[in-house]
Amino acid sequence: MPSPDFVVRAPYVVTCDDAMTVIEDGAVAVRDGIVAAVGPAGAVPSDGAELIEAAGRILMPGLVNMHCHAGDSLFRGLVENLPLEPWLETVWKAERAILDPAACRLGAELGLAELLLSGVTTVMDMFWFPEETVRAAKALGIRVATGGIFFDPPGMDGHLADRRLADAAAFFDAVEDEPLVFPGCLPHGTYTVSPEHLRSAGRLARSRGGFFSTHAAETVAEQATVTGRYGRRVIAHLAEHDLLGPDVVLAHCVHLDAAEIGLLAASGTHVVHNPLSNLKLASGFAPVPALLRAGVNVALGTDGAISGNDLDLWLAMRLAATLHKAVTGDAAAVATHEALAMATKNGARALGASDRIGSIEAGKAADFILVAIDKPHAAPLFDPVAHLVYSAGRGDVTDVFVAGRRLVESGRLLTADVAALVAGVNALRPAIAAAIA
């Protein structure tokens, strides 16, 4: 093997491979942004390479956040104590008043900085002016899955429904050579986008090899609206228009019946569980154990900071691991390794990127993080996987690498001036508050 560029040694390497292999006293060698070797430290050659001794750390894959609205970080804490539908009306009022490309870029930078500092290395994001999200992601170094928004009412970007398809096609053209971007089409939902426009989004995504993602079955009211309008429930409505499949990622899926779960499983459609947002907006409890039993791939998301107040995927993972035990009365409803998989390799699978990201394996991208275990809440450490799911948090993430590039070092983001970013966002606060006064 040619000499690696650098080798990281750590007390534990949690690979998140199919066997959820944990290597004690392990090492990862990186060459040209790719994992060249992983294994026991003594078996991974380091001659000629920079050696990073990650004492007191777990080395693990970067987290994959599969549903986010990073730009909505501008509105964190603005709208509280409302269920989804009236909450959305207030959110949209604020967005309509303040959003332009520059504001979306600023909000995306704030949200993506928060994600990177917490160990997220890939995020699927849905927001207005997605090209600004891409510019922010490129500047910070994070992988991003995003694309054209479809929305039938006048959008917060000032665009009307008749130009959405052209906007989405232009987005595919603009990012086709961007290695850190996964392009797709992201209609808002089946109750805000007509069947015609949903089908157009699906056809475009498939013709360009991209993904299709939308909110689905998030609330009882949404199910009632769609059923009343079209005579079928949300998942059946998507199936009717050929909008289920292994290239489809559905956010939330809280209110499902057995037939809908069967449709998701049979089609290979992916589901993104957003437990904190569902709790805070009183949307309900997604049937995650039933989805897992049916063989549905379930990934994790934070939703936006306006619905959960932060973008903490560690909290989402802990909720996914614990919430369903209480709801079902079954302490094994979501196993520890399943929760960690939701935050890593399941997200990669949902993106069709399992060959590149989601686990620490030779030949995959060197997207990994270091998590401190030299703190009181990490002692004693019997099971690194259990520690990551139930005890660790975003404050334990010390270092973040994407494609072998170090983006966070000792808790400091290297690719953005965080103080200037926070100051810029705070400068918008009076105008945002006035928008809903």
C-alpha positions as CSV (number, residue, x, y, z in Angstrom):
1,M,0.0,0.0,0.0
2,P,1.3,3.5,-0.8
3,S,2.1,5.6,2.2
4,P,-1.0,7.3,3.6
5,D,-1.3,11.0,4.0
6,F,-2.1,10.6,7.7
7,V,-3.1,7.9,10.2
8,V,-5.4,8.5,13.2
9,R,-5.0,6.2,16.2
10,A,-7.8,6.0,18.8
11,P,-8.7,3.7,21.8
12,Y,-11.8,2.7,19.9
13,V,-12.8,2.7,16.3
14,V,-16.6,2.2,15.9
15,T,-16.9,1.4,12.2
16,C,-20.7,1.2,11.8
17,D,-20.2,-1.4,9.2
18,D,-22.8,-4.1,8.7
19,A,-21.4,-6.0,11.7
20,M,-21.1,-2.8,13.8
21,T,-17.5,-3.8,14.3
22,V,-15.6,-2.1,17.2
23,I,-11.9,-2.1,17.1
24,E,-10.0,-1.5,20.4
25,D,-6.7,0.3,20.0
26,G,-7.6,1.0,16.4
27,A,-6.3,3.1,13.5
28,V,-7.5,4.6,10.3
29,A,-5.2,5.5,7.4
30,V,-6.3,8.1,4.9
31,R,-4.9,8.8,1.4
32,D,-6.4,11.3,-1.1
33,G,-9.5,11.7,1.1
34,I,-10.2,8.0,1.1
35,V,-9.9,5.4,3.9
36,A,-6.9,3.4,2.8
37,A,-7.0,1.0,5.8
38,V,-8.7,0.4,9.1
39,G,-7.9,-2.1,11.8
40,P,-5.8,-2.6,14.9
41,A,-3.2,0.1,15.3
42,G,-0.4,-2.4,14.9
43,A,-1.7,-3.6,11.6
44,V,-2.2,-0.2,9.9
45,P,1.1,1.0,8.5
46,S,2.0,4.6,9.2
47,D,5.4,4.9,7.7
48,G,5.9,8.3,6.1
49,A,2.4,9.5,7.2
50,E,1.4,12.2,9.6
51,L,0.3,10.5,12.8
52,I,-2.6,11.8,14.8
53,E,-2.8,10.3,18.3
54,A,-6.5,10.6,19.3
55,A,-6.0,9.6,23.0
56,G,-9.3,9.6,24.9
57,R,-11.4,9.5,21.8
58,I,-13.7,7.3,19.9
59,L,-13.3,7.5,16.1
60,M,-16.5,6.9,14.3
61,P,-18.2,7.9,11.0
62,G,-19.6,11.4,10.6
63,L,-23.3,11.6,11.4
64,V,-25.8,11.8,8.5
65,N,-28.7,14.2,9.1
66,M,-31.3,13.2,6.5
67,H,-33.9,16.0,7.1
68,C,-33.0,19.6,7.9
69,H,-33.9,23.2,7.0
70,A,-30.6,24.8,7.9
71,G,-31.7,28.3,6.7
72,D,-34.5,28.2,9.2
73,S,-31.9,28.7,11.9
74,L,-32.6,32.4,11.4
75,F,-35.9,31.9,13.1
76,R,-34.8,29.7,16.1
77,G,-37.3,30.1,19.0
78,L,-39.5,32.6,17.1
79,V,-42.7,30.5,17.0
80,E,-43.6,28.4,20.1
81,N,-46.4,26.3,21.5
82,L,-48.4,25.7,18.3
83,P,-49.2,22.6,16.4
84,L,-47.8,22.2,12.9
85,E,-50.5,23.9,10.7
86,P,-50.8,27.2,12.5
87,W,-47.1,27.1,13.3
88,L,-46.3,26.9,9.6
89,E,-48.5,29.8,8.8
90,T,-46.5,32.0,11.2
91,V,-43.2,30.6,10.0
92,W,-44.1,31.3,6.4
93,K,-45.1,34.9,7.3
94,A,-41.6,35.5,8.8
95,E,-39.8,33.8,6.0
96,R,-41.8,35.8,3.4
97,A,-40.8,39.1,5.1
98,I,-37.1,38.5,5.4
99,L,-35.8,35.9,3.0
100,D,-33.7,36.7,0.0
101,P,-30.5,34.9,-1.3
102,A,-28.2,36.7,1.1
103,A,-30.4,35.9,4.1
104,C,-30.7,32.3,3.0
105,R,-26.9,32.0,2.6
106,L,-26.4,33.5,6.1
107,G,-29.0,31.1,7.7
108,A,-27.5,28.1,5.9
109,E,-24.0,29.0,7.1
110,L,-25.3,29.3,10.7
111,G,-27.1,25.9,10.5
112,L,-24.3,24.1,8.7
113,A,-21.8,25.4,11.2
114,E,-23.9,24.1,14.0
115,L,-24.1,20.7,12.3
116,L,-20.4,20.4,11.6
117,L,-19.5,21.4,15.2
118,S,-21.8,18.6,16.4
119,G,-20.2,15.9,14.1
120,V,-22.6,15.9,11.2
121,T,-20.7,15.5,7.9
122,T,-23.6,15.0,5.5
123,V,-27.0,16.7,5.6
124,M,-30.2,16.6,3.4
125,D,-31.5,20.1,3.4
126,M,-34.8,21.6,2.1
127,F,-34.9,25.3,1.9
128,W,-35.5,28.3,-0.4
129,F,-32.7,29.3,-2.8
130,P,-31.0,25.9,-2.5
131,E,-28.0,27.3,-4.5
132,E,-27.2,29.4,-1.5
133,T,-27.2,26.4,0.7
134,V,-24.7,24.8,-1.7
135,R,-22.5,27.9,-1.6
136,A,-22.6,27.8,2.2
137,A,-21.8,24.0,2.2
138,K,-18.9,24.4,-0.1
139,A,-17.4,27.2,2.0
140,L,-17.7,25.1,5.2
141,G,-16.8,21.8,3.6
142,I,-19.9,19.7,4.6
143,R,-21.6,17.3,2.2
144,V,-25.1,18.4,1.3
145,A,-28.1,16.8,-0.4
146,T,-30.5,19.4,-1.7
147,G,-32.2,20.7,-4.8
148,G,-35.2,22.4,-6.3
149,I,-38.2,23.2,-4.0
150,F,-41.7,22.5,-5.3
151,F,-44.5,24.5,-3.7
152,D,-47.8,25.5,-5.4
153,P,-48.6,28.7,-3.5
154,P,-46.4,31.7,-4.0
155,G,-43.1,30.8,-2.4
156,M,-41.1,32.6,0.2
157,D,-38.4,33.0,-2.6
158,G,-40.9,35.0,-4.7
159,H,-41.2,32.3,-7.2
160,L,-44.5,30.8,-8.5
161,A,-45.3,27.2,-9.3
162,D,-44.9,27.6,-13.0
163,R,-41.1,28.1,-12.7
164,R,-40.3,25.4,-10.2
165,L,-39.5,22.7,-12.7
166,A,-37.1,25.0,-14.6
167,D,-35.5,26.1,-11.3
168,A,-35.0,22.4,-10.3
169,A,-33.5,21.5,-13.7
170,A,-31.1,24.4,-13.5
171,F,-30.0,23.3,-10.1
172,F,-29.0,19.9,-11.5
173,D,-27.0,21.5,-14.2
174,A,-25.3,23.9,-11.7
175,V,-24.0,21.1,-9.4
176,E,-23.3,18.2,-11.7
177,D,-19.5,18.6,-11.1
178,E,-19.7,19.2,-7.3
179,P,-18.3,16.2,-5.5
180,L,-19.9,17.2,-2.1
181,V,-23.4,17.7,-3.5
182,F,-26.2,15.2,-3.9
183,P,-28.8,16.8,-6.1
184,G,-32.5,16.0,-6.0
185,C,-36.1,17.4,-6.1
186,L,-37.8,18.3,-2.8
187,P,-41.6,19.1,-3.0
188,H,-42.8,20.5,0.3
189,G,-45.7,18.0,0.7
190,T,-48.7,16.3,-0.9
191,Y,-51.0,18.9,0.5
192,T,-49.1,21.9,-0.8
193,V,-48.0,20.4,-4.2
194,S,-50.5,19.2,-6.8
195,P,-50.2,15.6,-8.3
196,E,-49.1,17.1,-11.6
197,H,-46.2,19.0,-10.0
198,L,-45.3,16.0,-7.7
199,R,-45.0,13.8,-10.8
200,S,-42.9,16.5,-12.6
201,A,-40.5,16.6,-9.7
202,G,-40.3,12.8,-9.6
203,R,-39.7,12.5,-13.4
204,L,-37.0,15.1,-13.2
205,A,-35.2,13.5,-10.3
206,R,-35.2,10.1,-11.9
207,S,-34.1,11.4,-15.3
208,R,-31.1,13.1,-13.6
209,G,-30.2,10.2,-11.2
210,G,-31.2,12.3,-8.2
211,F,-33.4,11.7,-5.1
212,F,-37.0,12.7,-4.4
213,S,-37.8,13.8,-0.9
214,T,-40.9,15.3,0.7
215,H,-42.7,15.7,4.0
216,A,-45.2,12.8,4.4
217,A,-47.9,11.8,6.9
218,E,-46.5,14.2,9.5
219,T,-49.9,15.0,11.2
220,V,-53.4,13.8,11.5
221,A,-54.6,17.0,9.8
222,E,-52.3,16.3,6.8
223,Q,-53.7,12.8,6.4
224,A,-57.3,14.2,6.6
225,T,-56.6,16.9,4.1
226,V,-55.0,14.6,1.5
227,T,-57.7,11.9,2.0
228,G,-60.5,14.4,1.7
229,R,-59.0,15.9,-1.4
230,Y,-57.9,12.8,-3.3
231,G,-59.7,9.9,-1.7
232,R,-56.6,8.2,-0.5
233,R,-54.1,8.5,2.3
234,V,-50.7,10.1,1.9
235,I,-48.5,7.1,1.2
236,A,-51.1,5.6,-1.2
237,H,-51.3,8.9,-2.9
238,L,-47.6,8.9,-3.5
239,A,-47.8,5.3,-4.7
240,E,-50.6,6.2,-7.1
241,H,-48.2,8.7,-8.8
242,D,-45.2,6.3,-8.8
243,L,-43.5,8.3,-6.1
244,L,-42.3,5.5,-3.9
245,G,-39.0,3.6,-4.4
246,P,-35.4,3.3,-3.4
247,D,-34.7,6.8,-4.7
248,V,-37.4,8.3,-2.4
249,V,-36.8,9.8,1.0
250,L,-39.9,10.6,3.1
251,A,-39.6,12.8,6.2
252,H,-41.6,12.1,9.3
253,C,-44.1,9.3,8.4
254,V,-45.7,9.7,11.9
255,H,-49.3,8.7,11.0
256,L,-49.2,5.4,9.1
257,D,-51.5,2.4,8.9
258,A,-50.4,-1.1,8.2
259,A,-51.1,-0.8,4.5
260,E,-48.9,2.2,4.2
261,I,-46.1,0.6,6.1
262,G,-46.4,-2.3,3.6
263,L,-46.2,0.0,0.7
264,L,-43.1,1.6,2.0
265,A,-41.4,-1.7,2.7
266,A,-42.4,-3.3,-0.7
267,S,-41.1,-0.3,-2.6
268,G,-37.8,0.2,-0.8
269,T,-38.8,3.8,0.2
270,H,-36.7,5.4,2.9
271,V,-38.1,7.1,6.0
272,V,-36.5,9.8,8.1
273,H,-37.5,9.9,11.8
274,N,-37.5,13.4,13.4
275,P,-38.4,12.6,17.0
276,L,-37.7,16.0,18.6
277,S,-39.7,18.0,16.0
278,N,-42.6,15.5,16.2
279,L,-42.6,15.8,20.0
280,K,-42.4,19.6,20.2
281,L,-45.1,20.2,17.6
282,A,-47.3,17.5,19.1
283,S,-47.4,15.7,15.8
284,G,-47.2,12.2,17.4
285,F,-45.0,9.2,17.6
286,A,-43.8,7.6,14.4
287,P,-44.2,3.8,14.3
288,V,-40.5,3.2,14.0
289,P,-40.4,-0.3,15.5
290,A,-43.1,-1.4,13.1
291,L,-41.2,0.2,10.2
292,L,-38.0,-1.6,11.2
293,R,-39.8,-4.9,11.6
294,A,-41.2,-4.5,8.1
295,G,-37.7,-3.9,6.7
296,V,-38.0,-0.2,6.0
297,N,-34.7,1.7,6.1
298,V,-35.1,4.4,8.8
299,A,-32.7,7.3,9.0
300,L,-32.6,10.3,11.4
301,G,-33.2,14.0,11.0
302,T,-33.3,17.1,13.2
303,D,-35.8,19.0,11.1
304,G,-35.2,22.7,11.3
305,A,-34.1,24.8,14.3
306,I,-37.4,26.6,14.2
307,S,-39.3,23.4,15.1
308,G,-36.8,21.8,17.5
309,N,-34.7,24.9,18.4
310,D,-31.4,23.3,17.6
311,L,-29.9,20.8,15.1
312,D,-28.8,18.2,17.6
313,L,-28.7,14.8,15.9
314,W,-27.3,13.2,19.0
315,L,-30.5,14.1,20.8
316,A,-32.5,12.7,17.9
317,M,-30.6,9.5,18.2
318,R,-31.1,9.1,21.9
319,L,-34.8,9.9,21.5
320,A,-35.1,7.3,18.7
321,A,-33.4,4.7,21.0
322,T,-35.6,5.5,24.1
323,L,-38.9,7.0,23.0
324,H,-40.2,3.9,21.3
325,K,-39.4,1.6,24.3
326,A,-41.8,3.7,26.4
327,V,-44.5,4.0,23.7
328,T,-44.5,0.2,23.0
329,G,-43.7,-1.1,26.4
330,D,-40.9,-3.1,24.9
331,A,-37.3,-2.3,26.1
332,A,-35.9,-3.9,22.9
333,A,-38.2,-1.9,20.5
334,V,-35.2,-0.1,19.0
335,A,-31.9,-1.8,19.7
336,T,-28.8,0.3,20.5
337,H,-27.0,-0.7,17.3
338,E,-30.1,0.2,15.3
339,A,-30.2,3.7,16.7
340,L,-26.6,4.3,15.8
341,A,-27.2,2.9,12.4
342,M,-30.0,5.4,11.9
343,A,-27.6,8.2,12.5
344,T,-24.9,6.9,10.2
345,K,-25.1,4.1,7.6
346,N,-28.9,4.2,7.2
347,G,-28.7,7.8,6.1
348,A,-26.0,6.9,3.6
349,R,-28.2,4.1,2.3
350,A,-31.1,6.5,1.9
351,L,-28.9,8.7,-0.2
352,G,-27.8,5.8,-2.4
353,A,-24.3,6.5,-1.1
354,S,-23.5,3.4,1.0
355,D,-20.5,2.8,-1.2
356,R,-19.0,6.2,-0.2
357,I,-20.2,7.3,3.3
358,G,-21.9,6.1,6.5
359,S,-19.2,3.7,7.8
360,I,-15.5,3.5,8.3
361,E,-14.3,1.0,5.7
362,A,-11.4,0.8,3.3
363,G,-12.3,2.5,0.0
364,K,-14.9,4.8,1.4
365,A,-14.6,8.6,1.9
366,A,-12.7,9.6,5.0
367,D,-15.7,11.2,6.7
368,F,-15.2,10.7,10.4
369,I,-15.3,12.3,13.8
370,L,-13.6,12.1,17.1
371,V,-15.7,11.9,20.3
372,A,-14.2,12.5,23.7
373,I,-14.4,9.8,26.3
374,D,-12.1,11.4,28.9
375,K,-15.0,12.9,30.8
376,P,-17.0,11.8,33.8
377,H,-20.0,10.8,31.9
378,A,-17.9,8.4,29.8
379,A,-16.5,6.4,32.8
380,P,-16.5,3.5,33.1
381,L,-16.9,2.6,29.4
382,F,-18.0,-1.0,28.8
383,D,-19.6,-0.7,25.5
384,P,-18.6,2.1,23.0
385,V,-21.8,1.8,21.0
386,A,-24.0,2.1,24.0
387,H,-22.0,5.1,25.2
388,L,-22.4,6.9,21.8
389,V,-26.2,6.3,21.8
390,Y,-27.1,6.9,25.4
391,S,-24.3,9.0,27.0
392,A,-22.4,11.0,24.4
393,G,-23.5,14.3,23.0
394,R,-22.6,17.0,20.5
395,G,-20.4,18.7,23.1
396,D,-18.1,15.7,23.1
397,V,-17.2,16.0,19.4
398,T,-13.7,17.4,19.2
399,D,-12.7,16.9,15.6
400,V,-14.4,16.5,12.2
401,F,-13.0,15.3,8.9
402,V,-14.8,15.3,5.5
403,A,-13.1,13.7,2.6
404,G,-9.9,13.6,4.7
405,R,-10.0,17.4,5.3
406,R,-10.1,18.5,8.9
407,L,-12.9,20.9,9.3
408,V,-13.1,21.0,13.1
409,E,-10.1,20.8,15.4
410,S,-10.3,20.6,19.2
411,G,-13.8,22.0,19.0
412,R,-13.0,24.9,16.7
413,L,-14.6,25.2,13.2
414,L,-11.7,25.9,10.8
415,T,-13.7,26.9,7.8
416,A,-15.8,29.8,9.1
417,D,-15.6,32.8,11.4
418,V,-18.2,31.7,13.9
419,A,-18.2,35.0,15.9
420,A,-18.8,37.0,12.7
421,L,-21.5,34.6,11.6
422,V,-23.4,34.9,14.9
423,A,-23.1,38.7,14.8
424,G,-24.5,38.8,11.3
425,V,-27.5,36.6,12.3
426,N,-28.1,38.7,15.4
427,A,-28.2,41.8,13.3
428,L,-31.2,40.4,11.5
429,R,-33.1,39.7,14.7
430,P,-35.1,42.9,15.0
431,A,-36.4,42.7,11.4
432,I,-37.4,39.0,11.9
433,A,-39.2,39.8,15.2
434,A,-41.0,42.7,13.5
435,A,-42.3,40.4,10.7
436,I,-44.7,38.5,13.0
437,A,-45.4,41.3,15.5
